[in-house]
């Protein structure tokens, strides 16, 4: 796998709803394998692995994602943004709202995103049908924790960090021993860990600390949902969900899974799959109703959001 290029994989038929996974701080599709397998036949699952770059901005990540989607003929779909992936989702949504104007605002630094050195290609803006945040956030609610984690990521001996990754892999291997493909993904995840990924993770943490996408979240009118595990020491979910309910006009619902941690897609896969599919179905029905009403009534002077709900698993 090339360290300086964005990788994409597409699973499933194009006739199915498209679900686009933007990974978290770890930056790859390996930890979402169990969730992807459970989604087989229900969605077209698109997944990414980020390059171990130390120079890309969040806008560069978004531009690269949009370019890869365009290359694969994917013009719209649902975004499933996990943790750090939420910070990539906000500029991607801004590009969608801004169309060609966003292309001039967000620089594309990677040469692979250009047809030639002198003529960058113009891409049709990707249209997000909805946004599902898995442990995601707008402005991180605990910046002190982000700075501390970035310092540890840079300064802690690599052997310590490797031991943490190895321990996680052992526990996950014990939990998911019935799935050979998941076990293979965990082995690959452990093998990927090293100095390049350590420095890339520290860079992503610096991007999180410096980023404030609250204006973009306040401008989001597409359906926005939030899924989290109750045992999440990485992103304080009460503060994150409270902010979305108060400030995001597109917010529809949130769900706290009481058996999950920060990696809610991997540690409570069955509950996560059921909830994500339910939200996609709700969003599709809302879209059909809106289109029908628009045809029957014509343009309305004011729009009204669907009722907002808060779900918690008991």
Buried (B, 14 or more C-beta within 10 A) or exposed (E): EEEEBBBBEBBBEEEBBBBBBBBBBBBBBBBBBBBBBBBEEBBBBBBBBBBBBEEBBBBBBBBBBBBBBBEEEBEEBBBBBBBBBBBBBBBBBBBBBBEEEBBEEBEBBBEEBBEEEEEBEEBEBBEBBBBBBBBBBBBBBBEEBBBEBBEEBBEEEEEEBBEEBEEBBEEBBEEBEEBEEBBEBBEBBBEBBEEBBBBBBBBBBBBBBEBEBBEBBEBBEBBBBBBBBBBBEBBBBEBBBEBBBEEBEBBBBBBBBEEBBBBBBBBBBEBBBEBBBBBBEBBBEBBEEEEEEEEEEEEEEEEEEBEEEEBEBE
